[in-house]
C-alpha cells in the first residue's frame, strides 16, 4: 500500500470543516447565533467575562513569578460566541 493521503478519511473531512462549509453553501444558519449576536446583554456579559479572565491571568502570572522567577507566563484563551452555541 502506498502512503498516499486520502481525502475521504473521516478525520480529514471533519478537520477541514466540511460540515461548516456545507452549512454555508446551503444557506443554513443557526437562529441561536443570530439572536445572541444581537443581544446587547449577552455581548456585554461576554466582554465582561473576557475582561475578568484577563485579570485572573495577570494575577496568576504575578503570583507564579513571586514563587518562581523563571516560571513561564500562562495565557488563558478568550471566550467566543461559538463557545456557547451547540
KAFENQUI-V636181 format. One record per helix or strand. SS is the DSSP state (a for helix, b for strand). FROM is the first residue (numbers start at 0). TO is the last residue. If there is no record, write none. Layout:
ss->[SS	SS]
from->[FROM	FROM]
to->[TO	TO]
//
This chain:
ss->[a	a	a	a	a]
from->[9	17	30	39	80]
to->[14	25	37	66	83]
//
